[in-house]
């Protein structure tokens, strides 16, 4: 089974949209109590010791949606647009 280019493009667009939504949502935690931001990043960013020792396997997926700041997010989005779409 092969994926049609249009289906791949749609999937990439959805992933880019999800990344942007999570980035904006995580940004709201920066203005709240410091504990919220630490809690979100501790649970969602990839920490191999937590995955191996405590079974936090969701981090294998959620880490790709967590960004350290605007330029980190922008660089990832720019890379995807360049590699996937040649823009």
Secondary structure, DSSP 8 states (H G I E B T S, - for coil): ----HHHHHHHHHHHHHHHHHHHHHHHHHHTS-HHHHHHHHHHHS--HHHHHHH--TTHHHHGGG--SSHHHHHHHHHHHHHHHH--
